[in-house]
Amino acid sequence: MLDRTVPPAIKPVAHFEIPLPERRVMQNGMPLNVIRTGSEDVVRFDLLVRGGQWCQEYPLQAMFTNRMLREGSAGMTSSEIAEKLDYYGAWLDLSSSVNYGFVTLYSLGKYFPQTLEVLASMVKEPVFPEKELSVVVEMNRQQFKVNAQRVDVMARKGLNRALFGIGHPLGRYAEAEDYDRIRREVLVDFYRKYYHSGNCSAYVSGRVTPEVVRCIESHFGDAAWGNTAEVLPDLHYPRVSDNRKRLFFEKEDALQSSLKMGGFTVDRNHPDYLKLRVLVTLFGGYFGSRLMSNIREDKGYTYGIGAGVVSYPEVSVLGISTEAANEYIEPIIGEIYKEMDLLCQEKSSEAEMEMVRNYMLGDMCRSYESAFSLSEAWIFTETSGLPDDFFERSLTAIRDTTAEEIRDLAQRYFCKETLIEVVAGKKM
């Protein structure tokens, strides 16, 4: 009998390996990545389109182009698409990021041929119907109006505009009038440029049978589809940062203020990046971090505060975020800088280092334990331009980073003078 009064022994993660996908190139030149794992008869199919916010000529263009794929194709109306997917128990997710659009289908394996046929029609023959477009735009416009009044949204937009400038894709946010500019021809133009077999890759994961692979090759890989003759430019945008240290956005009826602090730091390809993630996790990346222990647990200024490194094309940002009562914002900023100074001046204890290591290693193990999460892992490396050994090197960095290196990294990258402070809320 198992004695449940005795906890299991804690064992360090000595080796962490994510199996590589089976990589093939289909007849039309489109890459297909196959991840065969899991015993349940479920399959996830992801189509990645290299065209997101970074590529759009108008605010909202990439997002609405992706979103409207499900609203009608040459062979099916939006209601017929929804009914067929529902009938076969499938689930569809459409999303877009800074530099990619994503079309994700979850399906029972036995119905994959039927559900993929629907998906192929959506992706290859969308019609962007005017009636459905007006409904989708209006729904998103109303959500925009609600979100625009939230202090966390106001602060986030303010910080990115201050860091990148309003002419940069990462600092250019949609305004209410931009919803009026979303017309069918705007979406058709973006679709024609970016949605074609020469600009996409695919991932399939789960219980992947030869029949599943044949279906994908038949619908997406046999022949070129879309406007493959389109030559896409290599886009680069200058950053124009605000030289002010503090920006304030007033919301008179705000019960709490939102604080966002941020500054540029090393990108994912820098030799210090992986160990910097360990420092930032210790500083503010989990519940036992310095910021949480001080500002939440000890001072009681906020329910939660966090720090992280957010990576974008060409650059990364060290960000700190919290919400608190208006009168606590100034003390919180003071405590944030105090914790930065301590990390620059003193070595962390071995107990603290061990806690951070265990948290980060456990988080890695939890994040990549299923078929679909493995697919997400390799999609992440592709969309981020990372090498195959990224996860192994991450494990090594977590396991081997010392307290001395944490202090050195803090001295090198925790520069209070370069952090922009953005506050949205009620003026005190």
C-alpha positions as CSV (number, residue, x, y, z in Angstrom):
1,M,0.0,0.0,0.0
2,L,1.1,3.5,-0.8
3,D,1.9,5.5,2.4
4,R,0.4,8.9,1.6
5,T,1.8,10.5,4.7
6,V,5.3,10.3,3.2
7,P,5.8,12.8,0.4
8,P,7.6,11.6,-2.8
9,A,11.3,12.4,-3.1
10,I,12.3,15.6,-4.9
11,K,14.5,14.8,-7.9
12,P,16.3,17.5,-9.9
13,V,15.6,17.7,-13.7
14,A,18.9,16.4,-15.1
15,H,17.8,16.2,-18.7
16,F,15.0,17.8,-20.7
17,E,14.4,16.9,-24.3
18,I,11.5,17.9,-26.5
19,P,11.3,15.5,-29.5
20,L,11.8,17.1,-32.8
21,P,8.9,17.1,-35.2
22,E,9.1,15.1,-38.4
23,R,9.8,17.7,-40.9
24,R,8.8,17.3,-44.5
25,V,8.3,19.6,-47.5
26,M,5.1,19.0,-49.5
27,Q,5.0,18.9,-53.3
28,N,4.2,22.6,-53.6
29,G,7.2,23.6,-51.3
30,M,5.1,24.3,-48.2
31,P,6.7,22.9,-45.0
32,L,4.8,20.4,-42.9
33,N,5.8,19.5,-39.3
34,V,4.4,16.2,-37.9
35,I,4.3,15.5,-34.2
36,R,3.0,11.9,-33.5
37,T,2.2,11.5,-29.9
38,G,-0.8,10.6,-27.7
39,S,-3.2,7.7,-27.7
40,E,-6.5,9.6,-28.0
41,D,-8.1,10.0,-31.4
42,V,-7.7,13.8,-31.6
43,V,-5.6,15.9,-34.0
44,R,-4.6,19.5,-34.0
45,F,-3.7,21.2,-37.3
46,D,-2.0,24.6,-37.3
47,L,-1.5,26.8,-40.4
48,L,1.0,29.6,-39.9
49,V,0.9,32.6,-42.1
50,R,3.8,35.0,-42.1
51,G,1.8,38.2,-42.0
52,G,0.7,40.0,-38.9
53,Q,0.6,43.4,-37.3
54,W,4.2,44.0,-38.5
55,C,3.1,43.8,-42.1
56,Q,-0.2,45.7,-42.2
57,E,-0.7,49.0,-44.0
58,Y,-3.6,50.0,-41.8
59,P,-4.4,49.3,-38.2
60,L,-6.6,46.2,-37.7
61,Q,-6.0,45.0,-41.2
62,A,-4.2,41.7,-40.3
63,M,-6.5,40.9,-37.4
64,F,-9.7,41.3,-39.4
65,T,-8.3,39.5,-42.5
66,N,-7.6,36.4,-40.3
67,R,-10.9,36.7,-38.3
68,M,-13.0,36.9,-41.5
69,L,-11.8,33.6,-42.9
70,R,-14.6,31.8,-41.1
71,E,-17.4,34.1,-42.4
72,G,-17.8,32.5,-45.8
73,S,-16.0,30.8,-48.6
74,A,-16.7,30.2,-52.3
75,G,-18.5,27.0,-51.4
76,M,-20.0,27.7,-48.0
77,T,-21.7,30.5,-46.0
78,S,-20.6,31.4,-42.5
79,S,-23.5,29.5,-41.0
80,E,-22.7,26.4,-43.1
81,I,-19.1,26.5,-41.9
82,A,-20.2,26.7,-38.3
83,E,-22.8,24.0,-38.7
84,K,-20.3,21.5,-40.3
85,L,-17.6,22.1,-37.8
86,D,-20.1,21.7,-34.9
87,Y,-21.6,18.6,-36.4
88,Y,-18.2,16.9,-36.5
89,G,-17.3,18.1,-33.0
90,A,-14.4,20.3,-34.3
91,W,-13.2,23.5,-32.8
92,L,-11.6,26.4,-34.8
93,D,-9.4,29.2,-33.5
94,L,-8.3,32.2,-35.5
95,S,-5.7,34.6,-34.1
96,S,-3.0,36.9,-35.2
97,S,0.2,38.2,-33.5
98,V,2.8,40.8,-34.3
99,N,4.3,38.9,-37.2
100,Y,2.0,35.9,-37.9
101,G,-1.6,34.9,-38.5
102,F,-2.7,31.5,-37.1
103,V,-5.5,29.1,-38.2
104,T,-5.9,26.3,-35.7
105,L,-8.3,23.3,-36.0
106,Y,-8.9,20.7,-33.3
107,S,-10.7,17.6,-34.7
108,L,-11.5,14.0,-33.9
109,G,-9.1,11.9,-36.1
110,K,-11.9,9.9,-37.7
111,Y,-13.6,13.1,-38.9
112,F,-10.3,14.9,-39.9
113,P,-10.9,14.6,-43.7
114,Q,-14.3,16.3,-43.4
115,T,-13.2,19.1,-41.1
116,L,-10.0,19.8,-43.0
117,E,-12.0,20.1,-46.2
118,V,-14.0,22.9,-44.5
119,L,-10.8,24.5,-43.3
120,A,-9.2,24.4,-46.8
121,S,-12.2,26.0,-48.3
122,M,-12.1,28.8,-45.7
123,V,-8.3,29.5,-46.2
124,K,-8.1,29.1,-50.0
125,E,-11.4,30.5,-51.1
126,P,-12.6,33.2,-48.6
127,V,-15.1,35.8,-49.9
128,F,-15.0,38.4,-47.1
129,P,-18.8,39.0,-47.3
130,E,-19.8,42.7,-46.7
131,K,-22.8,41.9,-44.4
132,E,-20.8,39.6,-42.1
133,L,-17.9,42.0,-42.1
134,S,-20.0,44.9,-40.9
135,V,-21.3,42.8,-38.0
136,V,-17.8,41.6,-37.0
137,V,-16.4,45.2,-37.2
138,E,-19.3,46.6,-35.1
139,M,-18.8,43.9,-32.4
140,N,-15.1,44.6,-32.2
141,R,-15.8,48.3,-32.2
142,Q,-18.0,48.0,-29.1
143,Q,-15.4,45.8,-27.4
144,F,-12.7,48.5,-28.2
145,K,-14.8,51.2,-26.6
146,V,-15.1,49.1,-23.4
147,N,-11.4,48.2,-23.3
148,A,-10.3,51.8,-24.0
149,Q,-11.7,52.9,-20.6
150,R,-9.6,50.3,-18.7
151,V,-6.6,51.8,-17.0
152,D,-4.4,48.8,-17.7
153,V,-5.1,49.1,-21.5
154,M,-4.4,52.9,-21.3
155,A,-1.1,52.3,-19.6
156,R,0.0,49.5,-21.9
157,K,-0.7,51.5,-25.0
158,G,1.1,54.5,-23.5
159,L,4.2,52.5,-22.7
160,N,4.5,51.0,-26.1
161,R,3.9,54.3,-27.8
162,A,6.6,55.9,-25.6
163,L,9.1,53.1,-26.4
164,F,8.5,52.6,-30.1
165,G,6.8,55.8,-31.3
166,I,3.4,56.1,-33.0
167,G,4.9,55.4,-36.5
168,H,6.2,52.0,-35.4
169,P,3.9,48.9,-35.8
170,L,4.3,48.2,-32.0
171,G,3.4,51.7,-31.0
172,R,0.6,52.3,-33.5
173,Y,-2.7,51.3,-31.9
174,A,-6.2,51.4,-33.5
175,E,-8.4,54.3,-32.7
176,A,-12.2,54.4,-33.0
177,E,-12.1,55.9,-36.5
178,D,-9.9,53.0,-37.8
179,Y,-12.8,50.7,-37.6
180,D,-14.5,52.8,-40.3
181,R,-11.6,52.2,-42.6
182,I,-11.9,48.4,-42.5
183,R,-13.5,47.6,-45.9
184,R,-13.7,44.4,-47.9
185,E,-11.0,45.5,-50.4
186,V,-8.6,46.3,-47.6
187,L,-8.8,42.7,-46.3
188,V,-8.7,41.2,-49.8
189,D,-5.5,43.1,-50.5
190,F,-3.8,41.8,-47.3
191,Y,-5.0,38.3,-48.0
192,R,-3.7,38.4,-51.6
193,K,-0.2,39.4,-50.4
194,Y,0.3,37.0,-47.5
195,Y,-2.1,34.1,-47.6
196,H,-0.6,31.7,-50.1
197,S,1.4,28.4,-50.1
198,G,4.7,30.2,-50.5
199,N,4.2,32.1,-47.3
200,C,2.8,29.4,-45.0
201,S,3.9,26.5,-43.0
202,A,1.8,23.8,-41.2
203,Y,2.0,21.7,-38.0
204,V,-0.1,18.6,-37.2
205,S,0.0,16.9,-33.8
206,G,-1.7,14.2,-31.8
207,R,-2.6,10.8,-33.1
208,V,-1.4,11.5,-36.6
209,T,-2.1,8.6,-39.0
210,P,-0.9,8.3,-42.6
211,E,-4.4,9.2,-43.7
212,V,-4.2,12.5,-41.8
213,V,-0.9,13.4,-43.5
214,R,-2.4,12.5,-46.9
215,C,-5.4,14.7,-46.3
216,I,-3.1,17.7,-45.5
217,E,-1.0,17.1,-48.6
218,S,-4.1,16.8,-50.7
219,H,-5.7,20.0,-49.5
220,F,-2.6,22.2,-48.9
221,G,0.4,20.6,-50.4
222,D,-0.3,19.1,-53.8
223,A,-0.3,22.3,-55.9
224,A,0.5,26.0,-55.3
225,W,-2.5,28.0,-54.0
226,G,-2.9,31.7,-53.6
227,N,-0.8,34.5,-55.2
228,T,2.6,32.8,-54.9
229,A,4.1,35.4,-57.3
230,E,3.8,38.1,-54.6
231,V,7.3,39.3,-53.6
232,L,7.2,40.3,-49.9
233,P,9.6,43.1,-48.7
234,D,11.9,42.7,-45.7
235,L,10.3,45.3,-43.4
236,H,12.2,47.3,-40.8
237,Y,10.9,50.2,-38.8
238,P,12.9,52.9,-36.8
239,R,12.1,53.3,-33.1
240,V,11.4,56.8,-31.9
241,S,11.3,56.7,-28.1
242,D,9.9,59.4,-25.9
243,N,12.6,61.1,-23.8
244,R,10.3,61.7,-20.8
245,K,10.8,59.6,-17.7
246,R,7.1,59.6,-16.5
247,L,3.9,59.7,-18.5
248,F,0.5,60.0,-16.9
249,F,-2.9,59.3,-18.4
250,E,-5.8,60.6,-16.4
251,K,-9.1,58.7,-15.7
252,E,-11.0,60.7,-13.2
253,D,-13.3,57.9,-12.0
254,A,-10.6,55.3,-11.7
255,L,-10.7,53.3,-8.4
256,Q,-7.2,52.0,-9.1
257,S,-4.2,53.1,-11.1
258,S,-2.3,51.0,-13.5
259,L,1.5,51.2,-13.5
260,K,3.6,49.9,-16.5
261,M,7.4,50.4,-16.5
262,G,9.6,49.3,-19.4
263,G,12.8,49.7,-21.3
264,F,14.7,47.9,-24.1
265,T,16.9,45.0,-23.3
266,V,18.8,42.2,-25.1
267,D,16.9,40.1,-27.8
268,R,16.5,36.3,-27.9
269,N,19.7,35.8,-29.9
270,H,22.0,37.6,-27.3
271,P,24.3,35.3,-25.3
272,D,22.9,36.7,-22.0
273,Y,19.2,36.3,-22.9
274,L,18.5,32.9,-21.3
275,K,20.3,33.8,-18.0
276,L,18.6,37.2,-18.0
277,R,15.3,35.3,-17.9
278,V,16.4,33.6,-14.7
279,L,17.2,37.0,-13.2
280,V,13.8,38.5,-14.2
281,T,11.9,35.5,-12.9
282,L,13.7,35.9,-9.5
283,F,12.9,39.6,-9.6
284,G,9.3,39.5,-10.6
285,G,8.3,36.4,-12.6
286,Y,6.6,34.1,-10.2
287,F,4.6,34.2,-6.9
288,G,7.7,33.9,-4.7
289,S,9.6,36.7,-6.5
290,R,11.3,39.7,-4.9
291,L,8.5,42.1,-6.1
292,M,5.7,39.8,-4.9
293,S,7.3,39.1,-1.5
294,N,8.0,42.8,-0.8
295,I,5.2,44.8,-2.5
296,R,2.3,42.3,-2.0
297,E,3.2,40.1,1.0
298,D,5.1,42.6,3.1
299,K,3.7,46.0,2.2
300,G,0.3,45.0,1.0
301,Y,0.2,47.6,-1.7
302,T,-1.2,45.4,-4.4
303,Y,-2.7,42.0,-5.1
304,G,-0.2,41.2,-7.7
305,I,2.9,42.6,-9.5
306,G,5.0,41.0,-12.2
307,A,8.1,41.5,-14.4
308,G,9.0,39.8,-17.6
309,V,11.0,40.0,-20.8
310,V,8.7,40.5,-23.8
311,S,10.3,39.7,-27.2
312,Y,9.3,41.4,-30.4
313,P,10.9,41.3,-33.9
314,E,14.4,42.8,-33.6
315,V,14.1,43.8,-29.9
316,S,13.0,42.8,-26.4
317,V,11.5,44.8,-23.6
318,L,11.9,44.4,-19.8
319,G,8.5,45.2,-18.5
320,I,7.0,45.6,-15.0
321,S,3.3,45.8,-14.4
322,T,0.8,46.2,-11.5
323,E,-2.4,47.8,-10.4
324,A,-3.0,49.4,-7.1
325,A,-4.9,52.1,-5.2
326,N,-3.9,55.5,-6.5
327,E,-2.0,56.5,-3.3
328,Y,0.3,53.5,-3.5
329,I,1.8,54.1,-6.9
330,E,4.7,56.3,-5.8
331,P,5.7,53.9,-2.9
332,I,5.5,50.9,-5.3
333,I,7.9,52.6,-7.8
334,G,10.2,53.3,-4.9
335,E,10.2,49.6,-3.8
336,I,10.7,48.4,-7.4
337,Y,13.9,50.4,-7.7
338,K,14.9,49.3,-4.2
339,E,14.7,45.7,-5.2
340,M,16.7,46.4,-8.4
341,D,19.4,48.0,-6.3
342,L,19.5,45.1,-3.9
343,L,20.0,42.6,-6.8
344,C,22.8,44.8,-8.1
345,Q,24.5,45.0,-4.8
346,E,24.0,41.6,-3.1
347,K,24.2,38.0,-4.0
348,S,21.0,36.0,-3.8
349,S,20.9,33.2,-1.3
350,E,21.3,29.6,-2.5
351,A,17.8,28.8,-1.1
352,E,16.3,31.6,-3.3
353,M,18.3,30.4,-6.3
354,E,17.1,26.8,-5.8
355,M,13.5,28.0,-5.5
356,V,13.7,29.9,-8.8
357,R,15.4,26.9,-10.5
358,N,12.7,24.5,-9.3
359,Y,9.9,26.8,-10.4
360,M,11.3,27.4,-13.9
361,L,12.2,23.7,-14.5
362,G,8.8,22.6,-13.2
363,D,7.1,25.2,-15.5
364,M,9.0,23.9,-18.5
365,C,8.0,20.3,-17.7
366,R,4.4,21.2,-17.3
367,S,4.3,23.3,-20.4
368,Y,5.6,20.6,-22.8
369,E,4.0,17.4,-21.7
370,S,1.2,16.8,-24.2
371,A,1.0,16.5,-27.9
372,F,-0.6,19.9,-28.4
373,S,1.8,21.7,-26.1
374,L,4.7,20.1,-28.0
375,S,3.2,21.6,-31.2
376,E,3.0,25.0,-29.5
377,A,6.6,24.7,-28.4
378,W,7.9,24.2,-32.0
379,I,5.5,26.8,-33.4
380,F,7.1,29.2,-30.8
381,T,10.6,28.5,-32.1
382,E,9.6,29.0,-35.7
383,T,7.7,32.2,-35.1
384,S,10.6,33.5,-32.9
385,G,13.4,32.5,-35.3
386,L,15.0,30.3,-32.6
387,P,17.3,27.2,-33.2
388,D,16.2,23.7,-32.4
389,D,18.4,23.6,-29.2
390,F,16.6,26.5,-27.6
391,F,14.9,24.4,-25.0
392,E,18.0,22.4,-24.1
393,R,20.0,25.6,-23.7
394,S,17.1,27.1,-21.6
395,L,17.4,24.1,-19.3
396,T,21.2,24.5,-19.0
397,A,20.8,28.3,-18.3
398,I,18.2,27.7,-15.5
399,R,20.3,24.9,-13.9
400,D,23.7,26.5,-14.2
401,T,23.1,30.2,-13.5
402,T,24.9,31.2,-10.2
403,A,24.2,33.9,-7.7
404,E,27.3,35.8,-8.8
405,E,26.0,35.8,-12.4
406,I,22.6,37.0,-11.2
407,R,24.3,40.0,-9.6
408,D,26.4,40.7,-12.6
409,L,23.4,40.5,-14.9
410,A,21.5,42.9,-12.7
411,Q,24.4,45.4,-12.7
412,R,24.5,45.1,-16.5
413,Y,20.8,45.2,-17.4
414,F,18.8,46.8,-14.5
415,C,19.3,50.4,-15.5
416,K,16.7,52.5,-13.7
417,E,17.4,55.6,-15.8
418,T,16.3,53.8,-19.0
419,L,12.9,52.6,-17.7
420,I,9.9,54.6,-18.7
421,E,7.2,54.9,-16.1
422,V,3.6,55.1,-17.3
423,V,0.7,55.6,-14.9
424,A,-3.0,55.6,-15.9
425,G,-5.6,56.5,-13.3
426,K,-6.9,59.2,-11.0
427,K,-4.7,62.2,-10.4
428,M,-3.7,62.5,-6.7
